[in-house]
Amino acid sequence: MILLSIHNLSFPIEDPVLKFLLVLVIILAAPLLLNKIKVPHLLGLIIAGAVIGPNGFNLLARDSSIVVTGTTGLLYIMFLAGLEIDMGDFKKNKWKSLGYGAYAFIFPFILGFVGAYYLLGFSVLTSVLFASLFSSQTLITYPLISKLGIAKNRAVNITVGGTMITDIATLLVLAVVVGMVQGDVGTSFWVKLSVSVILFSLIVLLLFPIIGRWFFKKVNDKISQYIFVLVMIYLAALLAELAGIEAIIGAFFAGLALNRLIPHTSSLMNRVEFVGNAIFIPFFLISVGMLIDFTVFFKSFETLKVAAIMLVASIGGKYISAVITQKTFRFTKEEGKLIFGLSSASAAATLATVMVGYNIIVSETETGEPVRLLNEHVLNGSILLILISCTISSFISMASAQKIAETDNEDTVSGNSHEEESLLLAINHQETVERMVNLGILIKAHSNTEDFFALNVINEDKNESSVKNAEKLLHQATDAAASADVKLQPLKRYDNDVVNGVNNVIKEQEITDLIIGLEDEKGFSPSFVYNLYNGYLQNDHVNVLVYHAAQPISTIKKYAVMIPENSDKEAGFFHALLRVWNIARNSGATMIFYAPESIIDLLQRIIKKANIEAEFIIMNTWHDGEKTAAGLKEDEALIVFMAKRGMVSYIPQMRLMPELLNKNLKENNYLLIYPFSEYDKNSPEKRSFGNHRDFIEIGNVIQKIFK
């Protein structure tokens, strides 16, 4: 039967197993083959789609299965763009994004209108719709940019924000032109459109975060969390369509809504990116390739003429807007090229607009032929535009992104702002393991791929149950880290005392940061407080963090950060401050700093170079900070810079902090940070600052201030 079915094989292939196998082989082979010849695999997937599609060898039909999966890929690209955007930088650069969005819409629009009205002889309405095709842009190379680790670059940030503006403007032009052609434009049209768009924005941007925060707090199952994300993407896309705008805008807004709930270093983010880049996005690129028909360009000179005008308007307009943006905001030459590379691809909104215009019949000829708002020459020209623009986008983006990434790496390597770090999680309770791992992943440098440890100390009597429990806890920790694509090294230690065991490992592994987790119910028990002050804090060269987690760290909206007077004079202050910066940058949470005026001034100088979302409140007395801590609301957390006796920032009231926390913050997350009090004389290179690429600027600023 199998031989018979293969013998009777017909094209396009209809067998679902064979169809899926063929697509998977293409997705597998394209990167492996094209990377060797320096061709972006994104382009290879598009070309592969053209070869196997209905206009090529007709191996596969562009049927509903391809369209549905490809549509998911397109929504995924826009969702990831919204999800990975740095909200602090986005707010800081919102006017730059708006300015770039205006450039990217206006210049291609002008070129397109001139070409349509004066060279092609289109009507005014058709020319307006034709011109709007070139103002939109599809971020097909965004996954490539993200993979190179420069997704937070300022040029990428404003391009992503500008893409939202250009696509919304393009689709609004489409809605208005279609309404005018059909005679529906009036006061009611504008009111309906405005109300629906505003209502859509409010639902997604305000209601989605509330739903997401509730879900992630109640549901721990990883698979359910991922499915929830997919539901949110499609629900936002559907709401966008109901509001009269394109689904891709809904997906982008969903990414913005869930931005703070899916930390960039979390296991959920790893799953979202992995599935999208492995399956959905390649399917979208292949489905775009299936639209390409090379033969139409040999059949009609008019099609070539229209296609040439479309290419000049689109590519030329995006190039002009990128150059003017570079000059206006004083970006580097490579950043200007990256803006052009990211924005030059036309696929999603362009294709949607062309199809809508093509399907609208304005009138009929004397022979009964339909006169369409956008004719078949425009439809065929858009296919060539998609192919060439995606090709240009892939090559330019890859070249400029690699140079920017290499420059960042050189700055990281050549600068004097490096910090080698070794993080140790002292795990002892099953319910705290995953929370501690998540905190460790959030605060560690991305470049730290080896020095991340989890330790369980076993009593020297080698009780079999203790050994099994240790293995269970360490396995749980390594699994939690692996789900976020992070390597965690498990350590078992036999010792007659837990504190001695931890302290010995600190010396052996040259640990810089020790994280200790508190049990929910016990909090600061008398025995823990004794071990803390008389054991763990005796390590003068180690940053000690005591962590209590009442809810997932991704669901925290704000952190109140208490910094006592003279903290900036401690040896380990800036090292500890980088941990707070990492939490803010990787989670997107807002930091509200309560500190003396002198430290507030210092923090404001730093934030100008390394932006996070932060507010600053002068704290005159420690008692003021304690009142703030006691009044924390739901989904808010506390970070306190502590000190041990004898340090210049130590105040006697710090001894009462455990009692205050046990009494008032049982339902909140809190983190006590005890900065190291002395430099490690044996490893002075470990006490400079700014390891993580994202924190080079803060490292440089901190060094200058420290000197």
Buried (B, 14 or more C-beta within 10 A) or exposed (E): EEEEEEEEEEEBBEEEEBBEEBBEEBBEEBBEEBEEEEBBBBBBBBBBBBBBBBBBEEBBBBEEBBBEBBBBBBBBBBBBBBBBBBBBBBEBBEEBBBBBBBBBBBBBBBBBBBBBBEEBEBBEBBBBBBBBBBBBBBBBBBBBBBEBBBBBBBBBBBBBBBBBBBBBBBBBBBBBBBBBBEEEBEEEBEEBBEEBBEEBBEBBBEEBBEBBBEBBBEEEEEEEBBEBBBEBBBBBBEBBBEBBBBBBBBBBBBBBBBBBBBBBBBBBBBBBBEBBBEBBBBBBBBBBBBBBBEEBBEEBEBBBBBBBBBBBBBBBBBBBBBBBBBEEBEBBEBBBBBBBBBBBBBBBBBBBBBEBBBEBEBEEEEEEEEEBBBBBBBBBBBBBBBBBBBBBBBBBBBBBBBBBBEEBEEBBEEBEBBBBBBBBBBBBBEEBBBBBBBBBBBBBBBBBEEBBBBBBBBBEEEEEEBBEBBBEBBEBBBBBBBBBBBEBBBBBBBBEBBBEBBBBBBEEBBBBBBBBBBBBEEBBBEEBBEBBBEBBBEBEBBBBBBBBBBBBBBBBBBBBBBBBBBBBEBBBBBBBBBBBBBBBBBBBBBBBBBBBEEBBEBBEEBBEBBBBBBEBBEBEEBEBBBEBBEEBEEBBBBBBBBBBEEBEBBBEBBEEBBEBBBEBBEEBBBBBBBBBBEBBEEEEEBBBBBBBBBBBBBBBBBBEEEE
